[in-house]
Amino acid sequence: MRVKLLAEAHRFDAEALGFAAEAERARVETRKLAAQAEYEEIQTEIERRNLADVKAHDSLNFVFRFDFGVDSKSVAACISRMNIWRRQNPGQPITIIFTSPGGEVVAGMALFDYLTELRADGHYLTCIAHGIAASMAGILLQAGDRRVVGKESWVLIHQVQASAMGSWGDLQDRMKWLDKVQDRILDIFAHRSASVTGKSFAVQRRLFAKNWERTDWWLSSDECLELGVADEIGR
């Protein structure tokens, strides 16, 4: 009888150990599942944030940051990006943010003409000056349907700067051409200024011609708004 009881007790002990082992395996499995679920949740959050970062990228929001000097290379890069948006998204509003010291007048005027074509093609163009839009960049700012200058940003307007070498006749020819370029630039500023200030084109043209003569004319955001060089001050 005693042997039978001992055997029964051993059986109960073995079963208890088996139950305990099974319970431990279940706990381990539960922890594994919880860890896996947490890992998958983290991965899902990472993918969500990565997707949000992609969606927030400038290129997907049709924003181009022109934060370099104006030359043939930078103009070509800008036009290349604009062409992609123009062909893939006809009529899509586009924003260009200028933080630029300016640069080459020929390359700059090529970009100005292209931006004018964009507007004529149905793209609403917002041009923004952040930090500085100097010289050619200040002219390009005028290409926008909407022109914005950051509160603490500056626009520089001055006469065309150029160097020339060659015969006297060559120099005279270049000066005649530069005079024509300056006239066209004055027309751009005066036209945009007159359209928002209510003053006549002739009056605004004389104003710009007087103030940029032989000097650098730095305009604060408030002055840009007052003179019609910008339509609004950024927030």
Buried (B, 14 or more C-beta within 10 A) or exposed (E): EEEEEEEEEEEEEEEEEEEEEEEEEEEEEEEEEEEEEEEEEEEEEEEEEEEEEEEEEEEEEBBBBBEBBBBEEBBEEBBEBBEEBBEEEEEEBBBBBBBBBBBBBEBBBBBBEBBEEBBEEEBBBBBBBBBBBBBBBBBBBBBBBBBBBBEEBBBBBBBBEEEEEEEEEEEEEBEEEBEEBBEEBBEBBBBBBBEBBEBEEEEBBEBBBEEBEEEEBEBBBEBBBEBBBBBEBBE
